[in-house]
Amino acid sequence: MKTNVGTLDRAIRIVAGLALLSLLWLLEGNARFVGLVGVVPLLTATLRFCPLYSILGVSTCSRQLAGA
């Protein structure tokens, strides 16, 4: 896997993932499980790889990180 998620993009994904996961505790009923979608941005931020970016040919990381 080639790194394609940059530092700012990574930070945004972490914040968005945590916000979505917080819905597990904030919502009631079956709607609360929408928060599990937050696992996806957290996982892509952790791995620094986004499969969708790869398909679209997008990269938000610097050239130094792209080679890692």
MARFIFI-209859 format. One record per residue: x, y, z of N, C-alpha, C in turn; residue number from 1; residue in one letter. Coordinates in pm, 1 decimal, padded with zeros to 6 digits. Example, Ala and Ser with C-alpha at 12.3 -4.5 7.8 and 13.67 -1.06 7.14 Angstrom:
<n.u->01319.0, n.v->-00569.0, n.w->00780.0, ca.u->01230.0, ca.v->-00450.0, ca.w->00780.0, c.u->01320.0, c.v->-00330.0, c.w->00780.0, n->1, res->A> $
<n.u->01285.0, n.v->-00225.0, n.w->00708.0, ca.u->01367.0, ca.v->-00106.0, ca.w->00714.0, c.u->01290.0, c.v->00003.0, c.w->00787.0, n->2, res->S> $
This chain:
<n.u->00085.1, n.v->-00118.3, n.w->00000.0, ca.u->00000.0, ca.v->00000.0, ca.w->00000.0, c.u->00089.2, c.v->00123.9, c.w->00000.0, n->1, res->M> $
<n.u->00057.8, n.v->00213.5, n.w->-00087.0, ca.u->00130.8, ca.v->00338.6, ca.w->-00097.3, c.u->00055.7, c.v->00446.2, c.w->-00018.6, n->2, res->K> $
<n.u->00126.3, n.v->00519.4, n.w->00063.4, ca.u->00065.7, ca.v->00623.7, ca.w->00145.6, c.u->00001.5, c.v->00730.1, c.w->00057.2, n->3, res->T> $
<n.u->-00124.3, n.v->00764.3, n.w->00084.6, ca.u->-00191.9, ca.v->00869.1, ca.w->00006.8, c.u->-00277.2, c.v->00962.2, c.w->00093.3, n->4, res->N> $
<n.u->-00260.8, n.v->00954.5, n.w->00224.9, ca.u->-00334.3, ca.v->01042.0, ca.w->00316.3, c.u->-00232.9, c.v->01129.2, c.w->00390.4, n->5, res->V> $
<n.u->-00242.2, n.v->01260.2, n.w->00368.5, ca.u->-00149.2, ca.v->01354.3, ca.w->00429.2, c.u->-00182.3, c.v->01386.8, c.w->00573.8, n->6, res->G> $
<n.u->-00099.0, n.v->01471.5, n.w->00633.4, ca.u->-00109.8, ca.v->01503.6, ca.w->00775.6, c.u->-00240.3, c.v->01575.7, c.w->00809.3, n->7, res->T> $
<n.u->-00273.9, n.v->01679.4, n.w->00733.2, ca.u->-00398.3, ca.v->01753.2, ca.w->00760.9, c.u->-00519.2, c.v->01665.0, c.w->00735.7, n->8, res->L> $
<n.u->-00516.4, n.v->01590.8, n.w->00627.2, ca.u->-00624.8, ca.v->01498.0, ca.w->00594.0, c.u->-00640.1, c.v->01394.2, c.w->00705.8, n->9, res->D> $
<n.u->-00528.9, n.v->01346.6, n.w->00756.5, ca.u->-00529.5, ca.v->01246.9, ca.w->00865.0, c.u->-00595.5, c.v->01303.5, c.w->00990.6, n->10, res->R> $
<n.u->-00559.0, n.v->01427.3, n.w->01025.6, ca.u->-00616.1, ca.v->01491.2, ca.w->01145.2, c.u->-00767.6, c.v->01509.3, c.w->01130.2, n->11, res->A> $
<n.u->-00811.6, n.v->01550.4, n.w->01011.8, ca.u->-00954.6, ca.v->01569.4, ca.w->00986.7, c.u->-01028.2, c.v->01436.5, c.w->00997.4, n->12, res->I> $
<n.u->-00967.9, n.v->01329.9, n.w->00944.6, ca.u->-01029.7, ca.v->01197.4, ca.w->00951.7, c.u->-01041.4, c.v->01148.2, c.w->01095.8, n->13, res->R> $
<n.u->-00941.2, n.v->01176.3, n.w->01176.9, ca.u->-00945.7, ca.v->01133.9, ca.w->01317.4, c.u->-01057.8, c.v->01206.5, c.w->01391.2, n->14, res->I> $
<n.u->-01067.1, n.v->01337.1, n.w->01371.8, ca.u->-01173.0, ca.v->01415.3, ca.w->01437.4, c.u->-01310.6, c.v->01369.3, c.w->01390.2, n->15, res->V> $
<n.u->-01326.0, n.v->01350.5, n.w->01258.7, ca.u->-01455.0, ca.v->01306.3, ca.w->01204.3, c.u->-01491.2, c.v->01166.5, c.w->01254.4, n->16, res->A> $
<n.u->-01392.9, n.v->01078.1, n.w->01259.6, ca.u->-01417.0, ca.v->00942.1, ca.w->01307.9, c.u->-01460.6, c.v->00939.5, c.w->01453.2, n->17, res->G> $
<n.u->-01393.3, n.v->01018.0, n.w->01535.9, ca.u->-01430.2, ca.v->01023.4, ca.w->01677.3, c.u->-01567.7, c.v->01086.1, c.w->01696.3, n->18, res->L> $
<n.u->-01597.9, n.v->01188.8, n.w->01615.4, ca.u->-01730.6, ca.v->01251.9, ca.w->01623.7, c.u->-01840.0, c.v->01152.8, c.w->01585.9, n->19, res->A> $
<n.u->-01816.5, n.v->01076.1, n.w->01480.7, ca.u->-01916.4, ca.v->00977.1, ca.w->01440.2, c.u->-01930.7, c.v->00866.5, c.w->01544.7, n->20, res->L> $
<n.u->-01819.7, n.v->00821.5, n.w->01600.7, ca.u->-01827.5, ca.v->00717.8, ca.w->01703.8, c.u->-01901.2, c.v->00766.2, c.w->01828.6, n->21, res->L> $
<n.u->-01894.4, n.v->00895.9, n.w->01855.4, ca.u->-01964.5, ca.v->00949.4, ca.w->01972.6, c.u->-02116.4, c.v->00936.3, c.w->01958.8, n->22, res->S> $
<n.u->-02163.9, n.v->00919.9, n.w->01834.8, ca.u->-02308.2, ca.v->00902.7, ca.w->01813.3, c.u->-02360.1, c.v->00774.5, c.w->01878.5, n->23, res->L> $
<n.u->-02270.9, n.v->00678.4, n.w->01901.2, ca.u->-02312.1, ca.v->00555.3, ca.w->01969.3, c.u->-02369.6, c.v->00584.9, c.w->02107.4, n->24, res->L> $
<n.u->-02316.8, n.v->00689.7, n.w->02171.9, ca.u->-02363.1, ca.v->00724.0, ca.w->02306.2, c.u->-02466.2, c.v->00835.8, c.w->02305.6, n->25, res->W> $
<n.u->-02470.3, n.v->00915.2, n.w->02198.0, ca.u->-02559.2, ca.v->01030.1, ca.w->02195.7, c.u->-02698.4, c.v->00999.2, c.w->02139.9, n->26, res->L> $
<n.u->-02706.3, n.v->00907.9, n.w->02044.4, ca.u->-02835.5, ca.v->00875.9, ca.w->01983.9, c.u->-02901.7, c.v->00757.9, c.w->02054.3, n->27, res->L> $
<n.u->-03029.7, n.v->00744.1, n.w->02030.8, ca.u->-03103.9, ca.v->00633.5, ca.w->02090.9, c.u->-03160.2, c.v->00542.8, c.w->01982.7, n->28, res->E> $
<n.u->-03190.2, n.v->00420.8, n.w->02018.9, ca.u->-03249.2, ca.v->00325.3, ca.w->01925.1, c.u->-03148.6, c.v->00277.3, c.w->01822.1, n->29, res->G> $
<n.u->-03201.6, n.v->00232.9, n.w->01708.5, ca.u->-03115.4, ca.v->00180.5, ca.w->01603.4, c.u->-03034.7, c.v->00288.1, c.w->01532.3, n->30, res->N> $
<n.u->-03074.6, n.v->00414.0, n.w->01543.1, ca.u->-03002.4, ca.v->00523.7, ca.w->01478.5, c.u->-02861.2, c.v->00537.8, c.w->01533.4, n->31, res->A> $
<n.u->-02839.2, n.v->00491.1, n.w->01654.3, ca.u->-02707.5, ca.v->00506.4, ca.w->01716.5, c.u->-02599.5, c.v->00428.9, c.w->01641.9, n->32, res->R> $
<n.u->-02637.6, n.v->00323.5, n.w->01571.7, ca.u->-02538.0, ca.v->00241.8, ca.w->01503.7, c.u->-02482.0, c.v->00308.2, c.w->01378.6, n->33, res->F> $
<n.u->-02537.8, n.v->00422.8, n.w->01340.8, ca.u->-02479.2, ca.v->00503.6, ca.w->01233.2, c.u->-02338.4, c.v->00546.4, c.w->01275.2, n->34, res->V> $
<n.u->-02317.0, n.v->00558.5, n.w->01403.1, ca.u->-02186.2, ca.v->00598.0, ca.w->01455.5, c.u->-02074.8, c.v->00501.2, c.w->01422.9, n->35, res->G> $
<n.u->-02108.5, n.v->00378.0, n.w->01392.2, ca.u->-02005.4, ca.v->00279.9, ca.w->01357.1, c.u->-01934.5, c.v->00314.7, c.w->01226.6, n->36, res->L> $
<n.u->-01995.1, n.v->00401.5, n.w->01147.6, ca.u->-01930.0, ca.v->00449.0, ca.w->01025.0, c.u->-01799.5, c.v->00520.6, c.w->01060.4, n->37, res->V> $
<n.u->-01788.4, n.v->00570.5, n.w->01182.2, ca.u->-01667.6, ca.v->00639.2, ca.w->01226.9, c.u->-01544.0, c.v->00551.9, c.w->01228.0, n->38, res->G> $
<n.u->-01561.4, n.v->00422.5, n.w->01222.6, ca.u->-01446.5, ca.v->00331.5, ca.w->01219.1, c.u->-01369.4, c.v->00348.8, c.w->01088.1, n->39, res->V> $
<n.u->-01438.5, n.v->00377.3, n.w->00979.7, ca.u->-01374.6, ca.v->00388.7, ca.w->00848.0, c.u->-01273.3, c.v->00503.5, c.w->00844.0, n->40, res->V> $
<n.u->-01310.1, n.v->00627.4, n.w->00880.3, ca.u->-01208.7, ca.v->00733.3, ca.w->00876.6, c.u->-01095.7, c.v->00710.1, c.w->00976.8, n->41, res->P> $
<n.u->-01126.1, n.v->00649.3, n.w->01090.8, ca.u->-01019.6, ca.v->00619.9, ca.w->01186.1, c.u->-00921.7, c.v->00517.3, c.w->01129.8, n->42, res->L> $
<n.u->-00973.5, n.v->00418.6, n.w->01062.5, ca.u->-00888.6, ca.v->00315.8, ca.w->01003.7, c.u->-00802.3, c.v->00372.5, c.w->00890.8, n->43, res->L> $
<n.u->-00861.8, n.v->00453.5, n.w->00804.8, ca.u->-00784.2, ca.v->00511.6, ca.w->00694.9, c.u->-00680.3, c.v->00610.8, c.w->00747.3, n->44, res->T> $
<n.u->-00710.6, n.v->00681.3, n.w->00855.8, ca.u->-00612.6, ca.v->00772.4, ca.w->00915.0, c.u->-00497.9, c.v->00694.8, c.w->00978.3, n->45, res->A> $
<n.u->-00528.6, n.v->00584.0, n.w->01041.3, ca.u->-00425.7, ca.v->00502.7, ca.w->01105.5, c.u->-00332.5, c.v->00439.6, c.w->01002.6, n->46, res->T> $
<n.u->-00390.1, n.v->00387.8, n.w->00895.9, ca.u->-00310.9, ca.v->00321.3, ca.w->00792.1, c.u->-00247.0, c.v->00420.1, c.w->00694.2, n->47, res->L> $
<n.u->-00292.8, n.v->00545.6, n.w->00695.6, ca.u->-00248.0, ca.v->00649.3, ca.w->00602.5, c.u->-00271.7, c.v->00607.7, c.w->00457.2, n->48, res->R> $
<n.u->-00374.4, n.v->00527.3, n.w->00435.9, ca.u->-00409.4, ca.v->00480.0, ca.w->00302.6, c.u->-00560.2, c.v->00480.9, c.w->00286.8, n->49, res->F> $
<n.u->-00606.0, n.v->00541.9, n.w->00177.7, ca.u->-00748.9, ca.v->00545.3, ca.w->00147.6, c.u->-00770.8, c.v->00474.6, c.w->00014.1, n->50, res->C> $
<n.u->-00844.9, n.v->00363.8, n.w->00013.9, ca.u->-00868.7, ca.v->00292.1, ca.w->-00111.6, c.u->-00938.9, c.v->00378.3, c.w->-00217.4, n->51, res->P> $
<n.u->-01030.9, n.v->00464.1, n.w->-00176.4, ca.u->-01101.0, ca.v->00549.9, ca.w->-00271.2, c.u->-01003.5, c.v->00648.2, c.w->-00336.9, n->52, res->L> $
<n.u->-00912.6, n.v->00706.4, n.w->-00258.2, ca.u->-00810.1, ca.v->00794.8, ca.w->-00314.4, c.u->-00726.4, c.v->00719.7, c.w->-00416.8, n->53, res->Y> $
<n.u->-00694.7, n.v->00595.0, n.w->-00386.7, ca.u->-00614.8, ca.v->00513.4, ca.w->-00477.9, c.u->-00686.9, c.v->00493.6, c.w->-00611.3, n->54, res->S> $
<n.u->-00815.7, n.v->00465.2, n.w->-00606.3, ca.u->-00894.7, ca.v->00445.0, ca.w->-00728.1, c.u->-00903.5, c.v->00573.6, c.w->-00809.7, n->55, res->I> $
<n.u->-00920.2, n.v->00686.7, n.w->-00740.2, ca.u->-00935.0, ca.v->00815.0, ca.w->-00807.9, c.u->-00801.2, c.v->00879.0, c.w->-00845.0, n->56, res->L> $
<n.u->-00690.7, n.v->00823.5, n.w->-00795.7, ca.u->-00558.9, ca.v->00878.6, ca.w->-00824.0, c.u->-00527.8, c.v->01005.2, c.w->-00746.6, n->57, res->G> $
<n.u->-00587.4, n.v->01019.4, n.w->-00628.7, ca.u->-00569.6, ca.v->01138.0, ca.w->-00544.5, c.u->-00469.8, c.v->01106.4, c.w->-00434.2, n->58, res->V> $
<n.u->-00389.2, n.v->01205.7, n.w->-00397.8, ca.u->-00298.3, ca.v->01192.1, ca.w->-00285.3, c.u->-00288.6, c.v->01326.8, c.w->-00215.9, n->59, res->S> $
<n.u->-00303.1, n.v->01328.4, n.w->-00083.4, ca.u->-00293.5, ca.v->01453.2, ca.w->-00008.0, c.u->-00165.2, c.v->01459.5, c.w->00073.5, n->60, res->T> $
<n.u->-00077.2, n.v->01363.7, n.w->00053.4, ca.u->00046.6, ca.v->01364.2, ca.w->00131.1, c.u->00160.2, c.v->01426.2, c.w->00051.1, n->61, res->C> $
<n.u->00264.9, n.v->01465.6, n.w->00122.8, ca.u->00380.4, ca.v->01524.7, ca.w->00057.5, c.u->00457.5, c.v->01417.2, c.w->-00018.1, n->62, res->S> $
<n.u->00545.1, n.v->01457.3, n.w->-00103.3, ca.u->00622.3, ca.v->01362.2, ca.w->-00183.5, c.u->00709.8, c.v->01272.6, c.w->-00096.5, n->63, res->R> $
<n.u->00758.9, n.v->01323.0, n.w->00015.8, ca.u->00843.3, ca.v->01243.0, ca.w->00105.8, c.u->00764.6, c.v->01126.5, c.w->00162.8, n->64, res->Q> $
<n.u->00641.4, n.v->01149.4, n.w->00204.4, ca.u->00559.3, ca.v->01043.6, ca.w->00262.5, c.u->00506.8, c.v->00948.0, c.w->00157.1, n->65, res->L> $
<n.u->00489.2, n.v->00997.4, n.w->00035.2, ca.u->00432.0, ca.v->00915.4, ca.w->-00071.2, c.u->00520.5, c.v->00796.1, c.w->-00105.1, n->66, res->A> $
<n.u->00647.6, n.v->00809.1, n.w->-00085.4, ca.u->00737.9, ca.v->00699.8, ca.w->-00116.0, c.u->00745.2, c.v->00595.6, c.w->-00006.3, n->67, res->G> $
<n.u->00691.2, n.v->00626.8, n.w->00110.3, ca.u->00699.9, ca.v->00533.7, ca.w->00224.9, c.u->00608.1, c.v->00416.8, c.w->00210.4, n->68, res->A> $
